[in-house]
Amino acid sequence: MVSVVAKANTVGLRLEVFEQFPSGKGAMKQWNSIVGDHPFLCYEWMSSWWASYGGGKKDLRLLVAKQSNHSADAEDWVSLLPLYVETELARGKVLRFLSNGRACGDHMAPAIKPGFEQASFSLFSNWLVQAANQQRCFDLIEWDGVDSANPHVGRLLEALASREMQITTTDIEGSWTAMLDKDWPSFEKRLKKCFRRKTRKASQNRELPNVDVQIVTSASQIEKSWPIFVHLHQARRHSLGQKGCFHDSDFEQFLFLAIHKLAALGKVAMAIATHDDTPFGCNLVLIHGDQGYLYQTGQDPQFNHLEPGHLLVSAIIQHAISIGLKHLAFLRGDEPYKARWNTERQRMVRHRVIPRRWSAIQCDRVWQAGRTVKSLIRSMMKNESNEKRLQA
């Protein structure tokens, strides 16, 4: 662990850098008191991800700013920046947010209690500069799944840019969110007329005598339904010619751990559609505060005639409204169906930061050159394939 002391606006903080994941109810309580209702920054999510993916070529760098609590003779956590360093053959040491990657953690950012922003930014940016230049802790910062307008990330990037670090920002797939209404008819009325026919057809399918849709929320129900969810998710991916994320055993372990912990807190819902007691569709939703997050879906292609996508999303929205949620996030991905649910698109980006260090700059140049060569080879192979088809 590394400790740094900083004072700003009379707020005295100490930075502690954890290289082992903090455990225990005390750490969990402190952590969650900072992140609030952010599902992809909460302790349950992050600790499950590190338990499944940490170690090996990954080194934890969890930055926590603390303030002395003299009345309790202890320290309170006031901000955190959850990071890790991964060593890659082509790019060297890459500094990322925890849960970036296959888990697709969205809306990643530092978490800071109000009133501690300036002191926290000072601590975090100073550590990042020292870690890059003096300690050579990393060769590249790559922060994925960030809201383009996030002020916390923006201020950190400004501080790094002032130290002459090279910053590149690239748009990635957007994140989509629907604002809910007081009841389902009001929400459905705001949908485009041509799409309302789909939602009404979904309601009719749901009323068929051999079709049933259940919303399960208890930890025991979700654990019992887990194999069904995994099977249906993979069935959908396989029908598209993809392996599916559960092909990765580490991912399945991570998500099961995270969902089990969150379900015990009442923060998970799963919609399951059956036909003659045979499951054919399933949606997994995270619930934090007044917002639901549609994280993953699955369906059996043999039942596409029942339009399970429309059926299940309609059921999830109706459930969300019934428990008082105000928003349903469809998360990252620009699939056309998301725009049909009266959603707004939020721009998401990937930030890449190159330290002002010769070895880091050269490493990035070599990697960029390799990408260019690969792109040229793919283009040549595509052109060759097209020519063969024309000749045939």
FIBA-663643 format. One record per residue (C-alpha): x, y, z; residue number from 1. Coordinates in pm, 1 decimal. Layout:
BEGIN
PT         px         py         pz     n
PT          X          Y          Z   NUM
...
This chain:
BEGIN
PT         px         py         pz     n
PT        0.0        0.0        0.0     1
PT      111.6      355.9      -76.9     2
PT        0.3      658.5      124.6     3
PT        2.7     1020.1        8.6     4
PT     -125.3     1323.7      200.8     5
PT     -288.9     1623.7       35.2     6
PT     -477.2     1928.9      157.4     7
PT     -715.6     2137.0      -49.4     8
PT     -979.9     2384.5       63.3     9
PT     -889.1     2297.9      423.0    10
PT     -995.2     1938.1      361.9    11
PT     -711.3     1709.4      473.1    12
PT     -712.6     1371.8      301.2    13
PT     -479.6     1075.4      286.3    14
PT     -455.4      856.7      -22.4    15
PT     -420.8      484.2       25.4    16
PT     -347.9      261.4     -273.5    17
PT     -468.7      -94.5     -218.9    18
PT     -281.0     -371.2     -397.9    19
PT     -496.2     -637.7     -229.7    20
PT     -874.7     -616.4     -251.4    21
PT    -1014.9     -488.2       82.0    22
PT    -1242.5     -738.6      250.2    23
PT    -1492.1     -734.6      534.4    24
PT    -1820.7     -561.7      608.3    25
PT    -1644.2     -240.7      708.8    26
PT    -1476.7     -200.3      371.6    27
PT    -1797.6     -291.2      190.2    28
PT    -1995.8      -34.1      387.5    29
PT    -1737.8      240.7      331.2    30
PT    -1714.3      158.7      -39.6    31
PT    -2088.9      159.7     -102.2    32
PT    -2138.8      479.7       98.5    33
PT    -1937.6      655.9     -173.1    34
PT    -2074.3      498.2     -492.1    35
PT    -2442.6      511.8     -391.9    36
PT    -2676.7      352.6     -646.9    37
PT    -2420.1      280.6     -918.8    38
PT    -2444.4      -94.4     -999.5    39
PT    -2112.4     -120.8    -1184.1    40
PT    -1913.8       61.1     -915.2    41
PT    -2065.9     -110.6     -610.4    42
PT    -1856.5     -335.8     -387.0    43
PT    -2052.2     -650.2     -472.5    44
PT    -1990.4     -607.6     -845.5    45
PT    -1624.5     -505.0     -820.2    46
PT    -1522.0     -764.1     -561.3    47
PT    -1682.6    -1041.9     -768.0    48
PT    -1502.6     -925.8    -1080.5    49
PT    -1163.8     -914.9     -908.0    50
PT    -1220.0    -1255.4     -744.9    51
PT    -1277.8    -1402.7    -1092.5    52
PT    -1039.9    -1203.2    -1311.3    53
PT     -776.5    -1065.8    -1074.6    54
PT     -423.9    -1198.9    -1034.6    55
PT     -195.3    -1335.7    -1301.9    56
PT      -96.5    -1045.4    -1524.5    57
PT     -333.5     -808.9    -1345.4    58
PT     -227.4     -594.5    -1047.0    59
PT     -479.8     -405.9     -835.6    60
PT     -440.8      -30.8     -795.7    61
PT     -740.4       76.9     -588.6    62
PT     -705.8      443.9     -495.4    63
PT     -899.4      543.6     -182.7    64
PT     -896.7      892.8      -29.9    65
PT     -956.8      891.0      345.3    66
PT    -1033.2     1156.1      604.7    67
PT     -966.1     1121.1      976.1    68
PT    -1275.2     1074.6     1188.5    69
PT    -1147.5     1203.8     1522.5    70
PT    -1468.5     1125.5     1709.9    71
PT    -1438.2      757.9     1615.3    72
PT    -1058.1      747.2     1607.3    73
PT    -1080.3      605.1     1254.8    74
PT    -1081.7      711.2      891.3    75
PT    -1378.7      759.1      660.6    76
PT    -1354.5      683.5      290.5    77
PT    -1455.9      990.4       87.2    78
PT    -1359.3      892.9     -267.7    79
PT    -1224.6      602.6     -467.3    80
PT    -1078.3      534.5     -809.5    81
PT    -1095.8      157.8     -878.8    82
PT     -815.9       62.9    -1119.6    83
PT     -592.6     -226.5    -1214.8    84
PT     -283.2     -269.4    -1431.3    85
PT     -272.6     -546.1    -1692.2    86
PT       51.4     -643.3    -1864.1    87
PT        6.5     -707.2    -2236.0    88
PT      268.9     -828.3    -2479.7    89
PT      187.0     -568.0    -2745.2    90
PT      107.6     -262.8    -2533.2    91
PT      298.7     -306.1    -2210.2    92
PT      125.9     -213.7    -1883.0    93
PT     -229.3      -86.6    -1935.4    94
PT     -420.4       92.7    -1657.5    95
PT     -796.4       27.1    -1668.0    96
PT    -1107.1       59.8    -1455.4    97
PT    -1199.4     -250.2    -1259.7    98
PT    -1463.0     -456.1    -1446.3    99
PT    -1374.6     -301.4    -1783.4   100
PT    -1369.6     -558.0    -2059.2   101
PT    -1598.4     -857.7    -2099.3   102
PT    -1815.1     -751.8    -1804.3   103
PT    -1900.9     -430.3    -1990.8   104
PT    -1918.3     -211.2    -1684.2   105
PT    -2082.7      110.5    -1807.0   106
PT    -2066.6      467.4    -1678.5   107
PT    -1724.2      415.5    -1522.1   108
PT    -1576.1      705.4    -1321.9   109
PT    -1419.2      798.7     -988.3   110
PT    -1671.1      799.5     -704.2   111
PT    -1648.2     1104.9     -477.3   112
PT    -1857.6     1230.8     -186.9   113
PT    -1979.9     1589.6     -233.6   114
PT    -1740.8     1845.5      -92.3   115
PT    -1429.0     1637.3     -146.6   116
PT    -1389.9     1681.2     -522.0   117
PT    -1094.9     1921.3     -534.8   118
PT     -880.8     1738.9     -278.8   119
PT     -962.0     1401.0     -437.2   120
PT     -872.7     1519.5     -786.7   121
PT     -543.3     1651.9     -654.5   122
PT     -457.8     1318.6     -493.1   123
PT     -567.3     1105.1     -788.7   124
PT     -398.7     1312.6    -1058.0   125
PT      -72.7     1341.9     -859.4   126
PT      -63.0      965.1     -813.2   127
PT     -132.8      901.5    -1180.6   128
PT      148.9     1134.4    -1287.3   129
PT      398.3      986.8    -1040.2   130
PT      294.5      629.7    -1123.8   131
PT      341.4      695.5    -1495.5   132
PT      670.1      885.0    -1488.8   133
PT      862.9      802.5    -1172.3   134
PT      734.8      458.9    -1074.1   135
PT      661.9      352.5    -1436.0   136
PT      357.2      167.8    -1305.9   137
PT      187.4      180.9    -1648.0   138
PT      255.1      263.3    -2014.1   139
PT      -99.7      345.3    -2115.1   140
PT     -428.3      448.6    -1955.9   141
PT     -732.1      300.6    -2131.7   142
PT    -1064.3      393.2    -1975.2   143
PT    -1360.4      233.0    -2150.2   144
PT    -1735.8      275.4    -2104.1   145
PT    -1713.9      637.0    -1984.1   146
PT    -1992.9      893.0    -2023.5   147
PT    -1858.3     1156.8    -2260.1   148
PT    -1977.0     1438.0    -2031.4   149
PT    -1870.0     1286.5    -1698.2   150
PT    -1721.8     1579.3    -1500.0   151
PT    -1503.1     1366.0    -1271.8   152
PT    -1326.3     1191.6    -1559.0   153
PT    -1304.0     1522.2    -1744.2   154
PT    -1122.1     1692.4    -1458.8   155
PT     -875.1     1406.7    -1425.3   156
PT     -801.4     1419.2    -1797.9   157
PT     -749.8     1795.1    -1781.3   158
PT     -495.1     1745.0    -1503.4   159
PT     -310.7     1480.7    -1705.4   160
PT     -317.0     1693.0    -2020.1   161
PT     -160.2     1978.9    -1823.7   162
PT      131.4     1743.2    -1753.0   163
PT      174.4     1702.8    -2130.9   164
PT       27.4     1355.0    -2151.1   165
PT     -120.8     1262.8    -2490.0   166
PT     -497.6     1201.5    -2475.3   167
PT     -712.8     1040.5    -2744.5   168
PT    -1089.1     1005.7    -2710.9   169
PT    -1285.8      765.0    -2931.1   170
PT    -1660.8      715.6    -2951.8   171
PT    -1787.1      365.1    -2877.3   172
PT    -2141.0      224.8    -2880.1   173
PT    -2389.2      441.5    -2693.5   174
PT    -2590.2      369.6    -2380.7   175
PT    -2970.1      390.4    -2403.0   176
PT    -3220.2      479.0    -2128.3   177
PT    -3600.7      491.6    -2125.0   178
PT    -3792.1      725.0    -1894.6   179
PT    -4081.1      537.3    -1736.8   180
PT    -4433.0      662.9    -1659.0   181
PT    -4676.8      618.7    -1373.1   182
PT    -4836.3      319.1    -1547.3   183
PT    -4790.7       94.1    -1850.9   184
PT    -5070.2      250.1    -2066.0   185
PT    -4908.7      593.3    -2026.9   186
PT    -4569.5      457.2    -2125.9   187
PT    -4708.6      259.5    -2418.9   188
PT    -4893.2      567.5    -2543.6   189
PT    -4562.2      750.6    -2589.1   190
PT    -4427.4      479.2    -2820.1   191
PT    -4450.3      525.6    -3194.7   192
PT    -4776.4      396.7    -3336.6   193
PT    -4606.5      138.4    -3557.7   194
PT    -4422.9       -5.0    -3255.3   195
PT    -4731.4       -7.5    -3032.3   196
PT    -4861.3     -285.2    -3252.8   197
PT    -4561.3     -492.1    -3140.8   198
PT    -4620.4     -428.2    -2769.2   199
PT    -4989.9     -511.0    -2803.1   200
PT    -4902.4     -829.0    -2989.1   201
PT    -4665.4     -908.4    -2700.6   202
PT    -4952.8     -861.3    -2455.2   203
PT    -5167.0    -1098.3    -2660.5   204
PT    -4890.6    -1359.6    -2667.7   205
PT    -4851.7    -1328.2    -2292.8   206
PT    -5221.8    -1407.0    -2250.3   207
PT    -5200.9    -1730.8    -2450.9   208
PT    -5303.1    -2027.1    -2231.6   209
PT    -4972.9    -2211.3    -2278.8   210
PT    -4750.0    -1902.5    -2228.7   211
PT    -4643.5    -1773.3    -1889.0   212
PT    -4408.9    -1492.2    -1781.9   213
PT    -4278.2    -1476.7    -1428.2   214
PT    -4065.5    -1211.8    -1258.8   215
PT    -3841.3    -1370.0     -994.7   216
PT    -3654.7    -1152.9     -746.5   217
PT    -3546.4    -1362.5     -449.0   218
PT    -3190.5    -1494.7     -426.4   219
PT    -3313.4    -1855.6     -409.8   220
PT    -3539.3    -1816.5     -716.0   221
PT    -3265.8    -1651.7     -919.6   222
PT    -3010.8    -1915.0     -820.6   223
PT    -3256.4    -2188.3     -923.1   224
PT    -3321.1    -2014.5    -1257.3   225
PT    -2955.2    -1945.4    -1330.3   226
PT    -2890.0    -2252.5    -1552.0   227
PT    -3197.7    -2159.8    -1758.6   228
PT    -3070.5    -1805.2    -1805.3   229
PT    -2721.7    -1920.5    -1910.7   230
PT    -2864.1    -2176.6    -2153.2   231
PT    -3098.0    -1926.3    -2320.7   232
PT    -2831.2    -1658.1    -2345.0   233
PT    -2592.2    -1901.1    -2513.0   234
PT    -2867.6    -2034.1    -2741.7   235
PT    -2927.2    -1683.6    -2870.7   236
PT    -2554.5    -1616.6    -2924.2   237
PT    -2501.1    -1951.6    -3098.3   238
PT    -2789.0    -1878.1    -3337.1   239
PT    -2595.6    -1565.4    -3441.8   240
PT    -2275.0    -1762.0    -3496.0   241
PT    -2111.9    -1632.9    -3176.0   242
PT    -1955.4    -1818.1    -2883.3   243
PT    -2139.6    -1616.2    -2617.5   244
PT    -1983.7    -1468.0    -2306.1   245
PT    -2059.8    -1775.8    -2092.2   246
PT    -1814.5    -1965.3    -2309.7   247
PT    -1563.7    -1798.1    -2076.1   248
PT    -1577.2    -1984.3    -1742.0   249
PT    -1425.9    -1682.4    -1562.7   250
PT    -1713.2    -1466.1    -1681.6   251
PT    -1974.4    -1714.1    -1565.2   252
PT    -1806.7    -1733.7    -1223.7   253
PT    -1789.8    -1355.1    -1198.4   254
PT    -2149.4    -1287.7    -1296.2   255
PT    -2288.9    -1565.7    -1077.4   256
PT    -2099.3    -1429.2     -774.8   257
PT    -2210.1    -1071.9     -841.5   258
PT    -2574.0    -1156.9     -907.6   259
PT    -2590.2    -1385.1     -603.0   260
PT    -2465.6    -1102.0     -377.7   261
PT    -2693.5     -839.4     -533.8   262
PT    -2998.3    -1068.0     -529.7   263
PT    -2952.9    -1112.9     -153.9   264
PT    -2992.8     -733.2     -128.7   265
PT    -3305.6     -730.5     -344.4   266
PT    -3124.6     -562.8     -635.9   267
PT    -3190.7     -817.3     -911.5   268
PT    -3495.8     -920.2    -1112.3   269
PT    -3522.5    -1191.9    -1374.9   270
PT    -3807.4    -1226.3    -1623.7   271
PT    -3862.4    -1581.3    -1748.8   272
PT    -4103.6    -1672.9    -2030.3   273
PT    -4221.3    -2032.8    -2072.3   274
PT    -4428.6    -2219.5    -2330.8   275
PT    -4591.8    -2535.7    -2193.7   276
PT    -4342.6    -2508.8    -1903.2   277
PT    -4046.5    -2492.5    -2144.7   278
PT    -3841.2    -2174.1    -2091.3   279
PT    -3788.0    -1981.2    -2415.2   280
PT    -3681.5    -1634.0    -2300.0   281
PT    -3511.6    -1465.7    -2007.7   282
PT    -3399.3    -1112.8    -1910.6   283
PT    -3161.2    -1019.4    -1628.5   284
PT    -3209.9     -675.7    -1469.0   285
PT    -3006.5     -497.6    -1200.8   286
PT    -3202.0     -262.1     -974.4   287
PT    -3029.5       28.8     -798.8   288
PT    -3212.9      329.9     -661.2   289
PT    -3490.6      438.4     -896.8   290
PT    -3335.0      281.9    -1206.3   291
PT    -3327.8      -62.9    -1361.9   292
PT    -3042.3     -184.8    -1583.6   293
PT    -3125.0     -446.5    -1848.1   294
PT    -2793.9     -629.2    -1838.6   295
PT    -2840.8     -945.4    -2043.8   296
PT    -3106.8    -1135.6    -2233.7   297
PT    -3147.9    -1483.2    -2377.9   298
PT    -3397.7    -1663.0    -2595.6   299
PT    -3453.2    -1989.2    -2777.8   300
PT    -3464.9    -1916.5    -3154.2   301
PT    -3723.8    -2192.9    -3196.8   302
PT    -3978.3    -1961.8    -3031.4   303
PT    -3909.3    -1649.0    -3236.1   304
PT    -4269.5    -1657.6    -3359.8   305
PT    -4373.3    -1550.4    -3008.8   306
PT    -4141.9    -1246.0    -3031.6   307
PT    -3979.8    -1307.1    -2690.8   308
PT    -3782.2     -981.1    -2702.7   309
PT    -4091.3     -760.6    -2712.7   310
PT    -4274.5     -986.2    -2468.1   311
PT    -3998.8     -982.3    -2204.4   312
PT    -3908.1     -613.1    -2226.2   313
PT    -4277.4     -523.7    -2193.7   314
PT    -4298.2     -743.9    -1884.2   315
PT    -3981.3     -592.2    -1734.0   316
PT    -4104.3     -236.1    -1791.9   317
PT    -4439.4     -316.0    -1633.0   318
PT    -4259.7     -467.7    -1332.6   319
PT    -4025.3     -167.2    -1308.9   320
PT    -4320.2       72.0    -1306.2   321
PT    -4500.4     -136.7    -1043.1   322
PT    -4207.0     -107.5     -799.1   323
PT    -4163.7      265.7     -857.2   324
PT    -3861.5      280.1    -1087.4   325
PT    -3821.7      595.7    -1295.2   326
PT    -3582.3      474.5    -1565.5   327
PT    -3481.9      155.8    -1744.6   328
PT    -3131.7      153.2    -1893.6   329
PT    -3063.3      -74.1    -2191.2   330
PT    -2690.4       -8.5    -2146.9   331
PT    -2421.2       -8.6    -2411.5   332
PT    -2490.1     -116.1    -2766.9   333
PT    -2655.6       52.8    -3064.4   334
PT    -2889.3     -229.4    -3158.2   335
PT    -3190.4      -82.8    -3345.7   336
PT    -3449.9     -226.9    -3105.9   337
PT    -3335.0       -2.6    -2819.5   338
PT    -3439.5      320.0    -2992.4   339
PT    -3793.2      184.9    -3035.9   340
PT    -3859.2      187.1    -2660.1   341
PT    -3869.4      567.6    -2643.7   342
PT    -3512.3      587.4    -2518.1   343
PT    -3246.1      855.5    -2521.8   344
PT    -2893.6      774.0    -2635.4   345
PT    -2603.8      871.8    -2414.1   346
PT    -2267.4      912.8    -2582.6   347
PT    -2003.6      673.2    -2446.3   348
PT    -1631.7      699.6    -2509.4   349
PT    -1295.1      534.5    -2463.9   350
PT    -1009.4      751.1    -2335.0   351
PT     -647.8      658.1    -2408.3   352
PT     -371.5      845.0    -2227.0   353
PT       -2.7      807.1    -2318.7   354
PT      248.2      923.8    -2053.7   355
PT      522.6     1162.0    -2163.3   356
PT      786.5      889.9    -2149.9   357
PT      988.4      762.7    -2443.1   358
PT      925.7      392.6    -2377.7   359
PT      548.5      443.9    -2343.2   360
PT      532.3      653.3    -2662.8   361
PT      733.8      396.7    -2859.0   362
PT      524.0      109.8    -2728.4   363
PT      207.5      285.3    -2848.5   364
PT      360.5      355.9    -3191.3   365
PT      450.5      -10.1    -3237.0   366
PT      100.2     -116.8    -3136.2   367
PT      -61.7      135.8    -3371.1   368
PT      160.5       15.3    -3656.4   369
PT       55.3     -343.9    -3584.4   370
PT     -312.4     -243.8    -3598.3   371
PT     -257.9      -74.0    -3932.9   372
PT      -92.2     -384.7    -4078.6   373
PT     -372.1     -610.0    -3953.2   374
PT     -632.3     -376.0    -4099.1   375
PT     -457.4     -381.6    -4438.9   376
PT     -438.7     -762.0    -4436.1   377
PT     -810.2     -791.1    -4352.8   378
PT     -894.1     -546.1    -4630.8   379
PT     -682.0     -739.2    -4883.8   380
PT     -841.8    -1070.2    -4784.0   381
PT    -1189.5     -919.0    -4816.1   382
PT    -1111.7     -778.9    -5161.1   383
PT     -968.6    -1115.1    -5272.1   384
PT    -1279.6    -1293.0    -5149.9   385
PT    -1504.2    -1046.7    -5335.6   386
PT    -1306.2    -1096.1    -5656.3   387
PT    -1342.9    -1474.1    -5634.0   388
PT    -1719.0    -1441.0    -5591.6   389
PT    -1741.1    -1214.1    -5897.6   390
PT    -1533.0    -1455.0    -6106.7   391
PT    -1753.7    -1744.8    -5997.9   392
